[in-house]
Amino acid sequence: MKLPRIQLFRKRNIWPRKVLQLFFFILIALTSLNHTLSKSGGGISFLPGASLHALCPFGGVESMYGLLTSDNLIQQVRVSSVLLLDLILLLALFFGPVFCGWVCPLGTIQEWVGRVGRNWLGPKRYNHLIPVGLDRVLRYARYGVLAWVLYATAVSAELVFKSYDPYFALFNFWSGEAAPTALLILEVILLLSLVMERPWCKYACPFGALLGITNLFRLFTIRRNEGTCRPGQACSTLCPMNIPISKHKVIRDHQCITCLECTSEACCPVKDTVVLGLGGME
């Protein structure tokens, strides 16, 4: 039975994604800044004064062992982190890692820096400098990071990843709370973003690793119509995660972030060739 397809944001570019990325980046930046100011008696009254830990869904992942064994959260993690995690996982079951592609500020700033690199190297060289074989192996490193974070946190009952977290460093470099190792990792990520798209997301992000698993069974998937597909492989070349879209009928790659750029006319000028649709297997 042929499954129905749903066409979303069939535009020259996916502008709603750009708007949401900017919105969440500004929201998190202002909230983190306001939290720092509120500790010294200042702050902006109409902005939330929550810490970044309360707004980070990965805190819910880090607390999972404690919640299962003793019904306790890791220190500094808030209940809101668990609630955010539940919401993001629910969305991921339907649409995959939309948090990564549409919300995460760390992914957003990598894209912004990447625009400079793309203009410098050109679209054919940018994001295609690492040999395919090596790239394929490195993409599984983030699952090792996820395993280490879960193990280290369970053993120590502390927020171990905070000392290495570039997301925390991005919004706390002015406060003095970010560890030197986290600041160094953030700097390396931004430098690498000049030659490749989303290096942290591809190779090291533990939360992205967890959400990437949902691509294997998500309800709505990226689908390619072979009958109308033209030569050129523009969708594969321009995919930020280097997924060979032009070689598959249904994209269930664990690296897909559901950015939907491959469905736009900027990547594929032929209508109904690459779309978001219900289910499907190769």
C-alpha positions as CSV (number, residue, x, y, z in Angstrom):
1,M,0.0,0.0,0.0
2,K,1.3,3.4,-1.0
3,L,1.6,5.6,2.1
4,P,0.4,9.3,1.8
5,R,3.0,12.0,1.8
6,I,2.9,15.3,3.5
7,Q,4.7,18.3,1.9
8,L,5.9,20.9,4.4
9,F,7.6,24.2,3.7
10,R,8.2,23.7,0.0
11,K,10.0,27.0,-0.4
12,R,13.3,28.3,-1.8
13,N,14.6,27.8,1.7
14,I,13.1,26.6,5.0
15,W,12.6,30.1,6.5
16,P,10.4,29.0,9.5
17,R,13.4,26.9,10.7
18,K,15.7,30.0,10.5
19,V,13.1,32.0,12.5
20,L,12.8,29.4,15.2
21,Q,16.6,28.9,15.4
22,L,17.1,32.7,16.0
23,F,14.2,32.8,18.5
24,F,15.5,30.0,20.7
25,F,19.1,31.3,20.5
26,I,18.1,34.7,21.7
27,L,15.8,33.3,24.3
28,I,18.5,31.0,25.8
29,A,21.1,33.8,25.6
30,L,18.9,36.3,27.4
31,T,17.7,33.8,30.0
32,S,21.3,32.8,30.8
33,L,22.4,36.4,31.0
34,N,19.5,37.3,33.2
35,H,20.3,34.4,35.5
36,T,23.9,35.7,35.9
37,L,22.6,39.3,36.6
38,S,20.0,38.1,39.1
39,K,22.6,36.5,41.3
40,S,24.0,40.0,41.9
41,G,20.7,41.5,42.6
42,G,20.1,42.8,39.1
43,G,18.3,41.2,36.1
44,I,15.4,42.0,33.9
45,S,12.1,41.4,35.7
46,F,10.0,40.2,32.7
47,L,12.6,37.6,31.7
48,P,13.0,34.2,33.3
49,G,15.9,33.9,35.8
50,A,16.3,30.1,35.4
51,S,19.7,28.6,35.2
52,L,20.8,27.0,32.0
53,H,20.6,23.6,33.7
54,A,16.8,24.0,34.1
55,L,16.5,24.6,30.3
56,C,18.8,21.8,29.1
57,P,16.9,18.5,28.2
58,F,20.1,16.6,28.4
59,G,20.1,17.0,32.1
60,G,17.1,14.6,32.1
61,V,19.2,12.0,30.3
62,E,22.1,12.4,32.8
63,S,19.6,12.0,35.7
64,M,18.0,8.9,34.2
65,Y,20.0,6.4,36.3
66,G,19.4,8.3,39.5
67,L,15.7,8.5,38.7
68,L,15.4,4.8,38.1
69,T,17.4,3.7,41.1
70,S,16.7,6.3,43.8
71,D,14.1,8.6,42.3
72,N,16.6,11.5,42.6
73,L,17.8,14.1,40.2
74,I,21.5,14.8,39.7
75,Q,22.5,18.0,41.6
76,Q,21.8,21.2,39.6
77,V,19.4,19.4,37.3
78,R,15.8,20.5,37.6
79,V,12.4,18.8,37.0
80,S,12.0,21.0,33.9
81,S,14.9,19.2,32.3
82,V,13.0,15.9,32.5
83,L,9.8,17.5,31.2
84,L,11.7,19.0,28.3
85,L,13.3,15.7,27.6
86,D,9.9,13.9,27.5
87,L,8.5,16.5,25.1
88,I,11.5,16.3,22.8
89,L,11.5,12.5,22.7
90,L,7.8,12.6,21.9
91,L,8.4,14.9,19.0
92,A,11.3,12.7,17.9
93,L,9.1,9.6,17.7
94,F,7.0,11.5,15.1
95,F,9.5,13.6,13.2
96,G,13.0,12.6,14.4
97,P,15.6,14.9,15.9
98,V,13.7,18.2,15.2
99,F,15.3,19.6,18.4
100,C,18.7,19.3,16.7
101,G,17.7,20.9,13.4
102,W,15.2,23.5,14.6
103,V,15.9,24.5,18.2
104,C,19.4,23.7,19.6
105,P,21.4,26.9,19.9
106,L,24.7,25.1,19.7
107,G,23.7,23.6,16.3
108,T,22.5,27.1,15.2
109,I,25.8,28.9,15.9
110,Q,27.7,26.1,14.1
111,E,25.5,26.8,11.1
112,W,26.1,30.6,11.3
113,V,29.8,30.1,11.5
114,G,29.5,27.6,8.7
115,R,28.1,30.2,6.3
116,V,31.4,32.0,6.4
117,G,33.3,28.7,5.6
118,R,30.9,27.9,2.8
119,N,31.5,31.3,1.2
120,W,35.2,30.8,1.6
121,L,35.6,27.2,0.4
122,G,32.6,27.0,-1.9
123,P,29.7,24.5,-1.6
124,K,31.6,21.6,-3.3
125,R,34.6,21.7,-0.9
126,Y,32.9,22.9,2.3
127,N,31.7,20.0,4.4
128,H,33.4,17.5,2.1
129,L,37.0,17.6,3.3
130,I,37.1,14.4,5.4
131,P,37.4,11.1,3.5
132,V,34.1,9.3,3.4
133,G,35.4,6.2,5.1
134,L,36.9,8.1,8.0
135,D,33.8,10.2,8.3
136,R,31.6,7.1,8.5
137,V,33.6,5.8,11.4
138,L,33.8,9.1,13.3
139,R,30.1,9.5,13.3
140,Y,29.7,6.7,15.8
141,A,32.1,8.4,18.3
142,R,29.2,10.4,19.7
143,Y,27.6,7.1,21.0
144,G,30.9,6.5,22.9
145,V,30.5,10.0,24.4
146,L,26.9,9.2,25.4
147,A,28.0,5.9,27.0
148,W,30.8,7.7,28.9
149,V,28.6,10.5,30.2
150,L,25.9,8.1,31.4
151,Y,28.4,5.9,33.1
152,A,30.5,8.7,34.7
153,T,27.3,10.4,35.9
154,A,25.9,7.2,37.4
155,V,29.1,6.4,39.2
156,S,29.8,9.9,40.6
157,A,26.2,11.2,41.0
158,E,27.5,14.5,39.8
159,L,27.1,16.5,36.6
160,V,30.3,15.4,35.1
161,F,29.6,16.6,31.6
162,K,29.4,20.2,32.7
163,S,33.2,20.5,32.6
164,Y,33.2,19.5,28.9
165,D,29.8,20.9,27.7
166,P,30.3,23.4,24.9
167,Y,26.6,24.3,25.1
168,F,27.0,25.4,28.7
169,A,30.2,27.3,27.8
170,L,28.5,29.1,24.9
171,F,26.0,30.8,27.2
172,N,28.3,31.1,30.3
173,F,31.7,32.3,28.9
174,W,31.0,35.7,30.5
175,S,30.0,34.4,33.9
176,G,33.1,32.5,35.0
177,E,31.1,29.3,35.5
178,A,32.3,27.6,32.3
179,A,35.2,25.2,32.8
180,P,38.4,25.9,30.7
181,T,38.0,22.5,29.0
182,A,34.4,23.3,27.9
183,L,35.6,26.7,26.6
184,L,38.4,25.0,24.7
185,I,36.0,22.5,23.2
186,L,33.7,25.3,22.1
187,E,36.5,27.1,20.5
188,V,37.6,24.0,18.6
189,I,34.0,23.4,17.4
190,L,33.6,26.9,16.1
191,L,37.0,26.7,14.2
192,L,36.0,23.3,12.7
193,S,32.7,24.8,11.7
194,L,34.6,27.0,9.2
195,V,35.4,23.8,7.1
196,M,32.5,21.5,8.0
197,E,28.9,21.7,8.9
198,R,27.9,20.9,12.6
199,P,31.1,19.1,13.7
200,W,29.9,18.7,17.3
201,C,26.5,17.3,16.1
202,K,28.1,14.8,13.8
203,Y,30.9,13.4,15.9
204,A,30.5,14.2,19.6
205,C,27.0,15.3,20.8
206,P,25.7,12.7,23.2
207,F,22.1,14.1,23.1
208,G,22.2,14.1,19.3
209,A,23.3,10.4,19.5
210,L,20.3,9.6,21.6
211,L,17.8,11.4,19.4
212,G,19.5,10.0,16.2
213,I,18.3,6.5,17.2
214,T,14.7,7.7,16.7
215,N,15.4,8.0,13.0
216,L,15.3,4.3,12.8
217,F,11.6,4.1,13.7
218,R,10.1,7.7,13.5
219,L,6.6,8.0,12.0
220,F,7.4,10.7,9.4
221,T,10.5,10.3,7.3
222,I,12.2,12.0,4.4
223,R,11.3,10.2,1.2
224,R,12.8,10.4,-2.3
225,N,10.8,9.7,-5.5
226,E,13.2,7.9,-7.8
227,G,10.9,8.5,-10.8
228,T,11.3,12.3,-10.8
229,C,14.8,12.5,-9.3
230,R,17.3,14.2,-11.6
231,P,21.1,13.6,-11.8
232,G,23.3,16.0,-10.0
233,Q,22.9,14.8,-6.4
234,A,22.4,18.3,-5.1
235,C,20.4,17.0,-2.1
236,S,23.4,14.9,-1.0
237,T,25.9,17.7,-1.7
238,L,24.0,20.3,0.3
239,C,22.8,18.1,3.2
240,P,24.4,19.6,6.3
241,M,24.9,16.1,7.8
242,N,26.4,14.6,4.5
243,I,23.7,12.0,4.2
244,P,23.6,10.5,0.7
245,I,20.0,11.3,0.1
246,S,20.2,10.6,-3.6
247,K,21.0,7.0,-3.0
248,H,18.1,6.1,-0.8
249,K,14.3,6.0,-1.2
250,V,13.7,6.6,2.5
251,I,16.1,8.4,4.8
252,R,16.5,6.6,8.1
253,D,20.1,7.6,8.7
254,H,20.9,8.1,12.4
255,Q,22.5,11.5,11.6
256,C,19.4,13.1,10.1
257,I,18.3,16.2,12.0
258,T,15.1,16.8,10.1
259,C,16.2,20.2,8.9
260,L,14.1,19.6,5.7
261,E,16.6,21.6,3.6
262,C,16.7,18.7,1.1
263,T,13.0,19.1,0.5
264,S,13.4,22.8,-0.5
265,E,13.7,24.1,-4.0
266,A,17.2,25.2,-3.2
267,C,18.2,21.5,-3.2
268,C,15.6,19.9,-5.4
269,P,13.8,21.9,-8.0
270,V,11.4,19.1,-8.9
271,K,8.2,19.1,-7.0
272,D,7.3,16.0,-4.9
273,T,10.7,14.4,-5.4
274,V,12.1,14.8,-1.8
275,V,9.3,15.2,0.7
276,L,8.3,14.5,4.3
277,G,6.0,11.5,4.4
278,L,4.5,8.8,6.5
279,G,6.7,5.8,7.3
280,G,8.3,3.7,4.7
281,M,11.3,1.4,4.4
282,E,14.0,0.9,1.8
